[in-house]
Amino acid sequence: MRNVAYFVILSLVMLMTPRKSPQAKRNPQRQRKCVAAFCRVSTNSPAQLASLEQQIRAYKTMIEDNPAWELVGIYTDIASGLRLQHREGYKRLLRECKRGKIDMIIVKSMSRLGRDSLELIKRIREWKAQGITLYLETERINTMTADNFIIDVLATQVQSESEARSEAIKFGIRQSMSNGNVKLNCKQFLGYTKDANGLLVIVPEEAEIVHKIFELYLQGNGCRKIKRWLEEHGIKTVTGKSEWSTSTIDRMLSSEKYIGDVLMQKTFTPDALGGLQVKNIGQQMMYLIENDHEPIIDRETWIRVQEIKGVPLPEYMRSAEVEAILSDEANSKIGMKMC
């Protein structure tokens, strides 16, 4: 299968490779080679930021100490290599290449440029057609002299390693969920915060807003009317905005977290390269932790709201296979199927 996938990718790249002379847009009068470096780390963790700073200093020294080179710039990103989104440094590098400002790019390894093999092969061949040299330090490869087959194999390997790493991370997350470990973003979760031990605790003034939203709904007010009431009374969202979203209110009314439960893996990412999350309607295991934290809304009120919304039972009880894990207080674990 991998061989088939490789030749499909290679065929697509050959179709997209620009038919330009190797010296397109290059200035033959330049006395020194215009050199740029590109550095990327995936996160802003202290260790990775220190690594990024070290790379920047090293490349600056390397290029400036070479009398035959002129430093154009060092382009950096703190982002995933799967997609171009949020990769402003890489985008600036691409623009400078198109303008003919760069003769050579130095990068630590091919994976720093990206992890999509089709995009990598296409981009490297475009640069080669423009006369732009890409030097991969770790692989010790100069793309102007290396065989295209070697470049293609390396790009395919980069994507394969990325997919394997993604699956390993997903497996670890699922194992953590199955062990009852909860991770919630309280900054966008009205009514709760975390204490010094990382446990969910109620924020009283925010809990009053949650109570009011449920109360208004039970009084016959839809999400639009609730939105209007909140805005007219100057009540701000959890992120401090004055304008409420009806979809946010609707999600709050169906959130099991307000009755003390946590349902994990409601969404998942089927394709690591695509990166798009899809709703989990049974494709993956879901994990339910009951009585995980102190509730804001009692179960009877919450169930009445679901019935009014047309959901007689909690959605996770009727739409997907669920592994139910009791709270630590029960000190036991039960797995079951619900339809």
N, C-alpha and C positions, 0 to 999 in steps of 0.2 A: 504493500500500500504506500509506503514512504517513497519508493522509487517512482510509482505512478504519480504521486502528488508532486514530486520534484520535477518531473518532465512536464507536467501540466503548468506549473509555475514558470519553468524555464521558457515554455512556448509563449506564455502570456507576456513575459518580459521581453522576448525577442520582438514581439509585435509592437511593444511600446517603446523600444529603444530608438531614440532620435537618430536620423541619418545626417549627422553633421561631421565635418572634418575634425580631426583631433585638436586643431589649434583654433577652433571657433571661439571668438570673443577674447582671445588672449592678445596681449600687446607685445609684439616681438621686440620693441625698443626698450623694454625694461632691463635694467642692468642687474637688479636684484629680484629674487623670487619673492612674491607676496604670499606670506604664509599665515594661516590661521589655525587655531586649535579649538577643539570642541570637547567640553567636559559635561557629564551628566551624572547626577545621583538621583535615586528614586524617592528619598524622603528627606525631611529636614531634621533628622535626628542628629544629635551632637557629633556622633562618630562620622556620619556621612558628610556633614558640613565641614568637618575638619579635613576629611579626605578631599573634598572639592577645593578647599582653600590650598591644600598642598599641591594638587594637580595644577591649579592656576599659576602658582609661583614657579613650579617646575617647568611648565611650558613657556612661560614668559622668559625665564632665564635661558632655556634651550634655544629659542628662536632669536632672541636679541644677541646671544653670544656667537651666532653664526653670521659671519660677514657677508655671506651670499644671500641671506634672507632678510626680509623686511616684515616686521610684525604688523599684520592687518588688524587683528583683534583676537580675543579669547572669548568664545561664545559658551554660555553655560545655561543649564536647565536643572531645576529640581522638580522632576516629574517622572511619571511612568514612561517607558519607552514603547508602549503598545500603540499609542495614537499621537497625532500631532497636536491635539488639544492641550492647551496650557504649556506648550513648548515654544515659548517666544524666542529663546536663544537660538534654537535650531531653525526657526522660521527666518530669523535675521541672517543666519549663515546662508540659507538657501537664496535669499534675495541678493546678497552680496556676490554669490557665485553667478547668478543670472546676469548681474551687472558687469561681470568680467573683472571684479576687484581681487579675486583670489586665484592663485596658481596652485596652492598646495594646502591640504587640510591634514592635521595630525590629530589622531584620536587614540585613546588608550586601547579600545577593542571595538569590534564591530557591534557588539551588543549595546554600546553606549549610544550609537546612532539610532537604534530602534530594534524591535523584535519581530517585525512583520517581514518575512523573507521576500515576498513579492515587492514590497516597497523598497527594501534595501537593495535588491538586485537592480531594480529600475533606476533608483537614485544614483548608484555607483556607476552604472553604464552611461547615464546622462553626463555625469561629471567627466568620465573618461572621454566621451565624445567632445566635450568642451575643452579638453586639455588640462583638466584639473586632477592633480595627483591626490589620492587619499592614502595616507600611511597609517596602518594599524600596528600600534606598538607591540601589543601582546602577541599577535600572530606573526609579527615581523614581515608584513606584506605591503608591497607597493602596488597599488591597483593598476598603475600604468604599465607595469612589466609582468604582473602576475597573469596567469591564464584565467579566462573568464569562468572556466569550469570550477577552479579552486574557489573563486569568489562565490559562485552559486552554491557550492557545497557548504561553505562556511555560513552563508546567510540562512540556508535551510536548517543547519545545526543550531544556530542562534534561536530560531523560532521553536524548534523542537525542545530545546532546553527550557525556554520560557514556558511552554505549555506544561512540561513535566513539573516545573517549579510551582506553577499555578495550581495544578492538581494536588501537589503535596500540601500547599497552604490550605486549600479547600478541605482536604482530609483532616488537617489539624484543627480547623475551625469546627468541623462537624463533630470531631471527637470531644472538643471542648464543650460544645452544646450538649452532647449526650451525657457529659459528666455534670450537667447542671450549671455550668458557668455562664453568667449573664453579662453581656456588654451592651449598655445603652448610652445613647448620646443625650444626656440630661439638659444640654444647652438648648435643645429644641424639643423639650418634653415638658409641657406646662404642668405644674403641680408637684414636681419632684426635683430633688437635687441629690448629690452623693455626700455622705459624711466622710470623716477621715479614714474610715475602713473600706471605703468604696461601696457602701450599702446605700440603697435608695431610701431617702427620708422625705417626708412631706414638707412642702413649703406652704404654710397656712394661708397666706394671702393669695397665692396662686390656686390653692385647692378651693377657695371660695368661688373663684371664677369658673372652675370646672363644675362645681356643684350647680352654679347658676345656669350654665349651658345645658346640663341635663334637665334641670328644672324647667327651663323655658321650652325645651323640646317636648317634655311630657305634658306641657300646657297647650300643645298644639302648634307651636311655632316651628316653622321649617328653618333650614340653615340660612336662608337669605334674611329672614326676620331676626334670627339670632345675631347674625353679622351686623345688621343695622342697629340692634339694641346695644351691642358691645361698643360700636363706634360712637354712638350718640352719648354713651356714658363715659367716654374717654378711656376705655379699658384697652390696654395695648397687648399685643401678642407676646409670646415668650421671647421673641427676638427684638422686642421693643418697637415694633411697627404699629402705626395707628390704624392701618387698614387690615381687616381680617379677610381670609379666604374662606369661601363656603366649603371648599374641599377639605381644608384643615379642620373645620368644625365637624364635618361629616366623619372624618377619620377619628377624631377625638371621641365621638359618640359610639364608635365601634371598637375602640381600643380596649383590649382585655387587660392592659396594664393598670387601668383605673380600678379594677377589682382585685388587684394584687397578683395577677397571673402574668406570665411572659411567654409568648409564642414566638419561637425563633425560626429563622429561615422561611419567612413569608415570601421572600423573593430570592432568586439565585441568578447567577451569570452562566449561561450555557456555553458561551464562546469567549475564551480568554482574550482573543484579538478584537472581537466586536465590542466587548465590554458593556453590553446593554443588559440591564437586569430585567427579568420577566417574572410575572406573578407565579408563585408556586401553587398549582392546583392539583398536586398529586405526583408531579414528576420527581420530586425529591422528598426525603423524610423531613418532617417538621418536628420540632421539639417544644413540648409544653411543660413549663414549670408552674405548678399551682402554689398559691400562697407564698410567692417569692418575697413579697414586701407588703407593707401596710397599705390597704386599699383606701381610696378616696370615695369611691362610689360602692354602695352595697350591691350584692349580686342580684337581688330582686329588682332593684331599680334598673340596673344595667340590662337584664333580660327583657324587661318591659320595653325598654328603648329599642332593643333589637327586634322585638315583635312588631312594634309600630313601623320600624324601617322595613319590615318584610323579611326579617331573618329570624325565624322562630328559635333557632339554636345558634350558638356561636359559630361563625363561619368555619373555623378550623375543625369543628366537630362533624362537618358535613361535606367538606370539599377536598380533604387530603388525608393521607395516612399519617397518623400522629404517634410519636413515642412520648408517653406521659411520664414525667419525672416528678415525683413528689418533692416537697421542700425538704431542706436539711432537718427541719424539726421532726419530720416523719422518719427520717433516716432510712428510707427505703426507696426502691426504684421499680416502677411498673411499666411495661411496654404493652401497648394495645392498639388496635385498629378502630377507627371511627369512620362512619360513612355519612 
